[in-house]
Amino acid sequence: MSVRRALISVSDKTGLEEFARGLAELGIEIISTGGTAKALKEAGVPVTPVSDVTGFPEILEGRVKTLHPAVHAGILARRESDEHMAELEGHNIESIDLVVVNLYPFKETVSRRGVSIEEALENIDIGGPTMIRAAAKNHKGVIVVVDPEEYGAVLQELRSYGDVSQERRLLLAAAAFRHTAFYDSVISEFLGRISKTTWRSFPSQLTLAFEKVNDLRYGENPHQKAAVYRDPLPRGVGLAGAQQIQGKELSYNNLNDAQAAWALALEFMVPAAVIVKHANPCGVAVAGNHLEAYMKAYNADTVSAFGGIVAFNGPVDKKIADAMKDVFFEVIIAPWFNPDALPVLSAKKNLRLIQVPDLDGARAALAVDMDLRRIAGGILIQESDALGVSSEEWNCVTKAQPEKIDHIELEFAWRVVKHVKSNAIVLARGGQTLGVGAGQMNRIDAARIAIQHTGEKAKGAYLASDAFFPFPDVVEAAADAGIRAIVQPGGSIKDEESIKMADEKGIIMIFTGTRHFKH
């Protein structure tokens, strides 16, 4: 047996007793500290206090106990080096062959409401990461275990072969460095929020901490693997922390589309319903209640709604459930589902229901979130497009002037077009989308698609464009369709041509001064 001594010091004591007892049965001496040593003694597992190894008591309320040459020399000595091993012998230090450590619960501590910075600082582990890193660095001679899930495999190899393979040692070392990197990243994020220097302020060096929620069935396509991770210190409840209360496993595409639907639903403070297909809204509506909003959103495009994702910014009750029961939807997202709605929805066993109960927290999570996108050899990061909508800051540039109702209608269309893939055109009226042109290579094609889908309903409708018009062709097409008013950012070198066309056609046109590209 090449493993003779193990040092165990864990905050998470899951599986500890069984693992330690297994080591003891193999004749491995166990060294331990503080609460871990106490737990092992109470379980009847033989344990040597670390103070017996160092010849020095724990001091400073336990802040210093393992930071000692008798511990770290025993971990860091290269077993293949005669010189190192002779030095250990000369200083009467025995080698430590197995290090089992996980760290103070910093994340759990700072996740509690009202935690003080003093309490947070006391839960920053110092000795633990030092031992983990030392063991991982010297993994050829030292086994390092930070995850209780690995206890079984390590114990099995020790029982079967008297040692742990170099392949597993390397895997455990990589996991150990991930463990300490994650831990330090969470600390950095917490302290950064206090000092307002988090990664969201674009520091010169970037560390990101995310923890795995679960594997997904596959990515965008069956040949792609995928998983979902969550922020360990969320500012509010997002989809990664939401509760799935019904239905089969969520897929990558489900979550991507659900995020698009949920973010748009939260744009509105009045009852709203959003239906998304392939990350683009196909039906969006607001109304006096959520049932009416759903019916308007569904009727905006009944063909595209098939197999879509539905999001509500309010509760789903039995009347809404009854209205949806004959339509195939993949996912329904809402702050909560009334008990009377669940029997209706549960008739569809595969239908996923996602509950995100804290609307204020959900909006807070969206407001401070960042967009991340991988590129070859690096990553792009930007602030999320959380800019609010206020028609009071808009500028009407045409002879035809808007009335109050026009501002209301254009605000609705502007909120929606912000969430449509560029080039984006949205036609709307009465708090309901009528036609959506998404993701086209030129703006006039996006406009034509939206107008064609709207048909006769385009007369008197409102058009929103996510970016400026490079030519007056969209204005002309809108006039031919009978559009009443247009809202767009403005800023083209040919703005005057678009304004002239709008004046000739008698169309109201408003410039927002703000672009909303979404790629």
Rosetta blueprint (number, residue, H / E / L):
1 M L
2 S L
3 V L
4 R L
5 R E
6 A E
7 L E
8 I E
9 S E
10 V E
11 S L
12 D L
13 K L
14 T L
15 G L
16 L H
17 E H
18 E H
19 F H
20 A H
21 R H
22 G H
23 L H
24 A H
25 E H
26 L L
27 G L
28 I L
29 E E
30 I E
31 I E
32 S E
33 T L
34 G H
35 G H
36 T H
37 A H
38 K H
39 A H
40 L H
41 K H
42 E H
43 A L
44 G L
45 V L
46 P L
47 V L
48 T E
49 P E
50 V H
51 S H
52 D H
53 V H
54 T H
55 G L
56 F L
57 P L
58 E L
59 I E
60 L L
61 E L
62 G L
63 R L
64 V E
65 K L
66 T L
67 L L
68 H L
69 P H
70 A H
71 V H
72 H H
73 A H
74 G H
75 I H
76 L H
77 A L
78 R L
79 R L
80 E L
81 S L
82 D H
83 E H
84 H H
85 M H
86 A H
87 E H
88 L H
89 E H
90 G H
91 H L
92 N L
93 I L
94 E L
95 S L
96 I L
97 D L
98 L E
99 V E
100 V E
101 V E
102 N E
103 L L
104 Y L
105 P L
106 F H
107 K H
108 E H
109 T H
110 V H
111 S L
112 R L
113 R L
114 G L
115 V L
116 S L
117 I H
118 E H
119 E H
120 A H
121 L H
122 E H
123 N L
124 I L
125 D L
126 I L
127 G H
128 G H
129 P H
130 T H
131 M H
132 I H
133 R H
134 A H
135 A H
136 A H
137 K H
138 N L
139 H L
140 K L
141 G L
142 V L
143 I E
144 V E
145 V E
146 V L
147 D L
148 P H
149 E H
150 E H
151 Y H
152 G H
153 A H
154 V H
155 L H
156 Q H
157 E H
158 L H
159 R H
160 S H
161 Y H
162 G L
163 D L
164 V L
165 S L
166 Q H
167 E H
168 R H
169 R H
170 L H
171 L H
172 L H
173 A H
174 A H
175 A H
176 A H
177 F H
178 R H
179 H H
180 T H
181 A H
182 F H
183 Y H
184 D H
185 S H
186 V H
187 I H
188 S H
189 E H
190 F H
191 L H
192 G H
193 R H
194 I H
195 S H
196 K L
197 T L
198 T L
199 W H
200 R H
201 S H
202 F L
203 P L
204 S L
205 Q L
206 L L
207 T L
208 L L
209 A L
210 F L
211 E E
212 K E
213 V E
214 N E
215 D E
216 L L
217 R L
218 Y L
219 G L
220 E L
221 N L
222 P L
223 H L
224 Q L
225 K L
226 A L
227 A E
228 V E
229 Y E
230 R E
231 D L
232 P L
233 L L
234 P L
235 R L
236 G L
237 V L
238 G L
239 L H
240 A H
241 G H
242 A L
243 Q E
244 Q E
245 I E
246 Q E
247 G L
248 K L
249 E L
250 L L
251 S L
252 Y H
253 N H
254 N H
255 L H
256 N H
257 D H
258 A H
259 Q H
260 A H
261 A H
262 W H
263 A H
264 L H
265 A H
266 L L
267 E L
268 F L
269 M L
270 V L
271 P L
272 A E
273 A E
274 V E
275 I E
276 V E
277 K E
278 H L
279 A L
280 N E
281 P E
282 C E
283 G E
284 V E
285 A E
286 V E
287 A L
288 G L
289 N L
290 H H
291 L H
292 E H
293 A H
294 Y H
295 M H
296 K H
297 A H
298 Y H
299 N H
300 A H
301 D L
302 T H
303 V H
304 S H
305 A H
306 F L
307 G L
308 G E
309 I E
310 V E
311 A E
312 F E
313 N L
314 G L
315 P L
316 V E
317 D L
318 K H
319 K H
320 I H
321 A H
322 D H
323 A H
324 M H
325 K L
326 D L
327 V L
328 F L
329 F E
330 E E
331 V E
332 I E
333 I E
334 A E
335 P L
336 W L
337 F E
338 N L
339 P L
340 D L
341 A L
342 L H
343 P H
344 V H
345 L H
346 S L
347 A L
348 K L
349 K L
350 N L
351 L L
352 R E
353 L E
354 I E
355 Q E
356 V L
357 P L
358 D L
359 L H
360 D H
361 G H
362 A H
363 R H
364 A H
365 A H
366 L H
367 A H
368 V L
369 D L
370 M E
371 D E
372 L E
373 R E
374 R E
375 I E
376 A L
377 G L
378 G E
379 I E
380 L E
381 I E
382 Q E
383 E E
384 S L
385 D L
386 A L
387 L L
388 G L
389 V L
390 S L
391 S H
392 E H
393 E H
394 W L
395 N E
396 C E
397 V L
398 T L
399 K L
400 A L
401 Q L
402 P L
403 E L
404 K H
405 I H
406 D H
407 H H
408 I H
409 E H
410 L H
411 E H
412 F H
413 A H
414 W H
415 R H
416 V H
417 V H
418 K L
419 H L
420 V L
421 K L
422 S L
423 N L
424 A L
425 I E
426 V E
427 L E
428 A E
429 R L
430 G L
431 G L
432 Q E
433 T E
434 L E
435 G E
436 V E
437 G E
438 A L
439 G L
440 Q L
441 M L
442 N L
443 R H
444 I H
445 D H
446 A H
447 A H
448 R H
449 I H
450 A H
451 I H
452 Q H
453 H H
454 T H
455 G H
456 E H
457 K H
458 A H
459 K L
460 G L
461 A L
462 Y E
463 L E
464 A E
465 S E
466 D L
467 A L
468 F L
469 F L
470 P L
471 F L
472 P L
473 D H
474 V H
475 V H
476 E H
477 A H
478 A H
479 A H
480 D H
481 A H
482 G L
483 I L
484 R L
485 A E
486 I E
487 V E
488 Q E
489 P L
490 G L
491 G L
492 S L
493 I L
494 K L
495 D H
496 E H
497 E H
498 S H
499 I H
500 K H
501 M H
502 A H
503 D H
504 E H
505 K H
506 G L
507 I L
508 I E
509 M E
510 I E
511 F E
512 T L
513 G L
514 T L
515 R L
516 H L
517 F L
518 K L
519 H L
